[in-house]
Structure formats: structure tokens, C-alpha cells
Amino acid sequence: MDTVEEKKNYFPIFLDLTGKKCVVVGGGSVAERKCEALIKAGADVTVVAPMITKGLKDVHAKGQITHVKRDYKAEDIDPAFLVIAATDYEEINQKVAEDASAANKLVNVVDTPALCNYITPAVFQRGLLTVAISTGGASPAIAKEIREELQKLYGPEFAKRLENVKNARTKVIKEIKDRTERSKAIKEIVSTMRGGRRENSPRKSK
């Protein structure tokens, strides 16, 4: 009998993983994608799996991950701040989730929200801008569709404009001491930037 998955209200958050120990259990293509994201975030990544993809072998050869070449053991997650289970075996993924939860670790089991205490959104970046979209685990496919729509709305040129806004805002904060005038100047900067975005946004044909 099918069961209705309990609705969860997730707390949206961006984590600083710089130097944090993260363990990925599994060595396939999904684990590879998760490792890429963790490495980009500056995490200290360990992969536990008897076999790993060529891509994971490459980053291991560069010293970007540690590879524990064997099956998962509960003690593998002892030093971890965050744990990801990405194997093809439900029983292993469930064991990882149970061990991590019991140890109060952040844990994500790929494609199984019921076993997670956090889920990963569909994400894209434009320089300093990071946009994360989540459907609460209901449909990752829809989250990806929305991401693709927003990628068209906020194109690569947005990264440069946002960098310009940052620099202008920093200058205003440094040079304008009056809080009211400073706030007004910052609003004008943002308004100018958003106006430029609208002018360059894709227009639907009539």
C-alpha cells in the first residue's frame, strides 16, 4: 500500500562548508556530481566506495578528495559535519541515514527525501548571485524547470551588473555618512541595475 509522505517545512539556508569534513557514500555518477558541488564549496571531502568513477579518480589524483576504497562502515561518518548517501543500494543508503541521524549529522539520501534531514535545491549561479529552488522534495524535475526559466531571465550579463552594484554600494557606504542619504543612494543604484535587467530580459513574442 502506498503511503502519503509527511509534509515537511524546510528551513532554507546557505551553509559555509569551507574546511568542513563531508562524507559521500557511493562512487557513481551521482556521487561524482555531489562531490563536485562540495569541492566547489571548499569542503574537505571523503568518498567511501569500493569503486569510483573516472571523474572521481581524477579529482582524487589531484588531492581534492580522499578515497576510502571499501564498503561503508558506521565509523566512516564519525568526523563528518555533513553526510551524503548516493549508492545504488537502498539498504546501504538507509543504514547511512540511520547512523547519521543517530549521530546528529546533516544527512541527505539522494532521491529519498523521507530519509533526509536536509534536501538540496536546484541551483544556478551568476557571479555573486546564487538562486536556489526547491519544491520541498515533491518534484525535483519541476524545480529544475523553474531553474531553467530563471537562468534565461538572469543571463550571464547579470553577474557583471551585480559586481558593479557591489562596488558602487561599497563606495556609497564609505563616502556618505548620513544614513538617510546613504539609503537613498543605495536604492537608486539598485533601481538602475534592475531597470537595466528589465531592458535586457527576454521578451515574449505577441
C-alpha positions as CSV (number, residue, x, y, z in Angstrom):
1,M,0.0,0.0,0.0
2,D,1.3,3.4,-0.9
3,T,1.8,5.8,1.9
4,V,1.5,9.6,1.9
5,E,4.8,11.2,2.7
6,E,4.6,13.6,5.6
7,K,4.8,17.2,4.6
8,K,7.9,18.9,5.9
9,N,8.5,22.6,6.3
10,Y,12.2,23.1,5.4
11,F,14.3,26.0,6.7
12,P,16.1,27.5,3.7
13,I,19.8,28.0,4.5
14,F,23.2,28.5,2.8
15,L,26.0,26.6,4.5
16,D,29.6,27.7,4.7
17,L,31.4,24.3,4.2
18,T,34.9,25.7,3.9
19,G,37.2,23.2,5.5
20,K,34.3,21.2,6.9
21,K,34.6,17.4,6.7
22,C,31.9,15.9,4.4
23,V,31.5,12.2,3.6
24,V,29.9,10.9,0.4
25,V,29.0,7.2,0.5
26,G,28.9,5.9,-3.1
27,G,31.2,6.2,-6.1
28,G,28.9,6.5,-9.1
29,S,27.9,9.4,-11.3
30,V,25.5,10.9,-8.7
31,A,28.2,10.8,-6.1
32,E,30.6,12.5,-8.6
33,R,28.1,15.4,-9.0
34,K,27.7,15.8,-5.3
35,C,31.5,15.8,-4.8
36,E,31.9,18.5,-7.5
37,A,29.5,20.7,-5.6
38,L,31.2,20.0,-2.2
39,I,34.6,20.7,-3.7
40,K,33.4,24.0,-5.2
41,A,32.1,25.0,-1.7
42,G,35.6,24.3,-0.2
43,A,34.6,21.2,1.7
44,D,37.1,18.5,2.9
45,V,35.6,15.6,1.0
46,T,35.9,11.9,1.7
47,V,34.3,9.3,-0.6
48,V,33.6,5.8,0.7
49,A,33.1,3.2,-2.0
50,P,34.9,0.1,-3.4
51,M,34.9,1.6,-6.9
52,I,34.6,5.2,-8.1
53,T,34.1,6.9,-11.5
54,K,36.9,8.2,-13.7
55,G,35.9,11.7,-12.7
56,L,36.3,10.9,-9.0
57,K,39.6,9.2,-9.8
58,D,40.8,12.4,-11.5
59,V,39.9,14.7,-8.5
60,H,41.4,12.1,-6.1
61,A,44.6,12.2,-8.1
62,K,44.6,16.0,-7.7
63,G,44.3,15.6,-4.0
64,Q,40.8,17.2,-3.9
65,I,39.1,14.2,-2.2
66,T,40.1,11.3,0.0
67,H,39.0,7.9,-1.2
68,V,38.3,5.1,1.3
69,K,38.3,2.1,-1.1
70,R,35.9,-0.4,0.6
71,D,32.2,-0.8,1.7
72,Y,30.7,1.7,4.1
73,K,31.2,1.3,7.9
74,A,29.4,3.3,10.6
75,E,32.6,4.9,11.8
76,D,33.2,6.4,8.4
77,I,30.9,9.3,9.3
78,D,32.3,10.0,12.8
79,P,34.3,13.0,11.8
80,A,31.7,14.3,9.3
81,F,29.8,17.6,9.5
82,L,27.7,16.6,6.5
83,V,26.9,13.2,5.0
84,I,25.5,12.2,1.6
85,A,24.3,8.7,0.7
86,A,24.5,8.2,-3.0
87,T,24.8,4.4,-3.6
88,D,22.5,2.2,-5.7
89,Y,21.5,0.1,-2.7
90,E,18.5,1.1,-0.6
91,E,19.7,-0.9,2.4
92,I,23.1,0.9,2.5
93,N,21.5,4.3,2.0
94,Q,19.1,3.7,4.8
95,K,21.9,2.5,7.1
96,V,23.9,5.7,6.4
97,A,20.8,7.8,7.1
98,E,20.1,6.0,10.4
99,D,23.8,6.2,11.5
100,A,24.0,9.9,10.6
101,S,20.7,10.8,12.2
102,A,21.6,9.0,15.4
103,A,24.9,11.0,15.5
104,N,23.0,14.3,14.8
105,K,24.8,14.8,11.4
106,L,23.4,16.6,8.4
107,V,22.4,13.8,6.1
108,N,21.0,13.6,2.5
109,V,20.0,10.4,0.8
110,V,19.8,11.1,-2.9
111,D,16.2,10.9,-4.3
112,T,14.8,9.8,-0.9
113,P,13.5,12.9,1.0
114,A,12.0,10.7,3.7
115,L,15.5,9.7,4.9
116,C,17.0,13.2,4.8
117,N,17.1,15.9,7.4
118,Y,18.0,18.3,4.6
119,I,17.4,18.4,0.9
120,T,19.4,20.1,-1.9
121,P,17.7,22.6,-4.1
122,A,18.1,23.1,-7.8
123,V,20.8,25.8,-8.0
124,F,22.3,28.2,-10.5
125,Q,24.8,31.0,-10.1
126,R,25.5,34.2,-11.8
127,G,28.7,35.5,-10.2
128,L,27.7,36.7,-6.8
129,L,24.1,35.7,-7.3
130,T,23.0,32.3,-6.2
131,V,19.4,31.2,-6.8
132,A,18.1,28.0,-5.1
133,I,14.7,26.5,-6.0
134,S,13.0,23.8,-4.0
135,T,9.6,22.0,-4.2
136,G,10.1,20.5,-0.8
137,G,11.1,17.2,-2.4
138,A,7.8,16.9,-4.2
139,S,9.2,17.2,-7.7
140,P,12.9,17.9,-8.4
141,A,12.0,17.9,-12.1
142,I,9.8,20.9,-11.7
143,A,12.4,22.7,-9.6
144,K,14.9,22.2,-12.5
145,E,12.3,23.6,-15.0
146,I,11.9,26.7,-12.9
147,R,15.7,27.0,-12.6
148,E,16.0,26.9,-16.4
149,E,13.4,29.6,-16.7
150,L,15.2,31.9,-14.2
151,Q,18.5,31.2,-16.0
152,K,17.1,32.8,-19.1
153,L,15.7,35.8,-17.1
154,Y,19.0,36.3,-15.3
155,G,21.6,35.8,-18.0
156,P,25.4,35.8,-17.8
157,E,25.5,39.6,-18.1
158,F,23.8,39.9,-14.7
159,A,26.9,38.8,-12.9
160,K,28.8,41.9,-14.1
161,R,26.0,44.2,-13.2
162,L,25.8,42.7,-9.7
163,E,29.5,43.2,-9.3
164,N,29.1,46.8,-10.3
165,V,26.3,47.2,-7.8
166,K,28.5,45.8,-5.1
167,N,31.4,48.1,-5.8
168,A,29.0,51.1,-6.0
169,R,27.4,50.2,-2.8
170,T,30.7,49.8,-1.0
171,K,31.7,53.3,-2.2
172,V,28.4,54.8,-1.0
173,I,28.7,53.3,2.4
174,K,32.3,54.6,2.7
175,E,31.6,58.1,1.4
176,I,28.1,59.0,2.6
177,K,27.8,59.2,6.4
178,D,24.2,60.4,6.6
179,R,22.0,57.2,6.9
180,T,19.0,58.7,5.1
181,E,21.1,59.9,2.1
182,R,23.1,56.7,2.1
183,S,19.9,54.6,1.9
184,K,18.5,56.8,-0.9
185,A,21.7,56.4,-2.9
186,I,21.7,52.6,-2.5
187,K,18.1,52.4,-3.6
188,E,18.9,54.4,-6.7
189,I,21.8,52.1,-7.5
190,V,19.6,49.0,-7.2
191,S,16.8,50.7,-9.2
192,T,19.2,51.5,-12.0
193,M,20.5,47.9,-12.0
194,R,17.0,46.4,-12.1
195,G,16.0,48.8,-14.9
196,G,18.9,47.5,-17.0
197,R,17.9,43.9,-16.3
198,R,14.3,44.5,-17.5
199,E,15.6,46.2,-20.7
200,N,17.7,43.1,-21.4
201,S,15.2,40.5,-20.3
202,P,13.8,38.0,-23.0
203,R,10.6,39.4,-24.4
204,K,7.7,37.1,-25.3
205,S,6.5,37.4,-28.9
206,K,3.0,38.7,-29.3
